[in-house]
Amino acid sequence: MAKDPFGSIAKFLCLDFLRFCIKTFYILILNIYKQEWNNKLFFSTHTALPPPKKSLIP
């Protein structure tokens, strides 16, 4: 059975591309989730609770 270099290269590129897609997707989801969480935190701290004694912004 002859080895197929192009097939393995294509497979490698495909896997690499898949990994890249997953990584970017994961980072995107993480950033959106973080932003949402910060918004929720901001709204919960600024509407339900009294204003904090120490200001976050100097």
CNS distance restraints for C-alpha pairs under 8 A (distance, minus, plus):
assign (resid   4 and name CA) (resid   8 and name CA) 6.57 0.50 0.50
assign (resid   5 and name CA) (resid   9 and name CA) 6.15 0.50 0.50
assign (resid   6 and name CA) (resid  10 and name CA) 5.97 0.50 0.50
assign (resid   7 and name CA) (resid  11 and name CA) 6.07 0.50 0.50
assign (resid   8 and name CA) (resid  12 and name CA) 6.01 0.50 0.50
assign (resid   9 and name CA) (resid  13 and name CA) 6.09 0.50 0.50
assign (resid  10 and name CA) (resid  14 and name CA) 6.00 0.50 0.50
assign (resid  11 and name CA) (resid  15 and name CA) 6.14 0.50 0.50
assign (resid  12 and name CA) (resid  16 and name CA) 6.02 0.50 0.50
assign (resid  13 and name CA) (resid  17 and name CA) 5.99 0.50 0.50
assign (resid  14 and name CA) (resid  18 and name CA) 6.09 0.50 0.50
assign (resid  15 and name CA) (resid  19 and name CA) 6.06 0.50 0.50
assign (resid  16 and name CA) (resid  20 and name CA) 6.13 0.50 0.50
assign (resid  17 and name CA) (resid  21 and name CA) 6.12 0.50 0.50
assign (resid  18 and name CA) (resid  22 and name CA) 6.13 0.50 0.50
assign (resid  19 and name CA) (resid  23 and name CA) 6.05 0.50 0.50
assign (resid  20 and name CA) (resid  24 and name CA) 6.17 0.50 0.50
assign (resid  21 and name CA) (resid  25 and name CA) 5.98 0.50 0.50
assign (resid  22 and name CA) (resid  26 and name CA) 5.93 0.50 0.50
assign (resid  23 and name CA) (resid  27 and name CA) 6.18 0.50 0.50
assign (resid  24 and name CA) (resid  28 and name CA) 6.06 0.50 0.50
assign (resid  25 and name CA) (resid  29 and name CA) 6.11 0.50 0.50
assign (resid  26 and name CA) (resid  30 and name CA) 6.01 0.50 0.50
assign (resid  27 and name CA) (resid  31 and name CA) 6.09 0.50 0.50
assign (resid  28 and name CA) (resid  32 and name CA) 6.22 0.50 0.50
assign (resid  29 and name CA) (resid  33 and name CA) 5.98 0.50 0.50
assign (resid  30 and name CA) (resid  34 and name CA) 6.00 0.50 0.50
assign (resid  31 and name CA) (resid  35 and name CA) 6.10 0.50 0.50
assign (resid  32 and name CA) (resid  36 and name CA) 6.14 0.50 0.50
assign (resid  33 and name CA) (resid  37 and name CA) 6.03 0.50 0.50
assign (resid  34 and name CA) (resid  38 and name CA) 6.07 0.50 0.50
assign (resid  35 and name CA) (resid  39 and name CA) 6.15 0.50 0.50
assign (resid  36 and name CA) (resid  40 and name CA) 6.13 0.50 0.50
assign (resid  37 and name CA) (resid  41 and name CA) 6.03 0.50 0.50
assign (resid  38 and name CA) (resid  42 and name CA) 5.91 0.50 0.50
assign (resid  39 and name CA) (resid  43 and name CA) 6.05 0.50 0.50
assign (resid  40 and name CA) (resid  44 and name CA) 5.95 0.50 0.50
assign (resid  41 and name CA) (resid  45 and name CA) 5.99 0.50 0.50
assign (resid  42 and name CA) (resid  46 and name CA) 5.95 0.50 0.50
assign (resid  43 and name CA) (resid  47 and name CA) 5.76 0.50 0.50
assign (resid  43 and name CA) (resid  48 and name CA) 7.86 0.50 0.50
assign (resid  44 and name CA) (resid  48 and name CA) 5.55 0.50 0.50
assign (resid  44 and name CA) (resid  49 and name CA) 6.99 0.50 0.50
assign (resid  45 and name CA) (resid  49 and name CA) 5.27 0.50 0.50
assign (resid  45 and name CA) (resid  50 and name CA) 7.47 0.50 0.50
assign (resid  45 and name CA) (resid  51 and name CA) 7.34 0.50 0.50
assign (resid  46 and name CA) (resid  50 and name CA) 7.00 0.50 0.50
assign (resid  46 and name CA) (resid  51 and name CA) 6.31 0.50 0.50
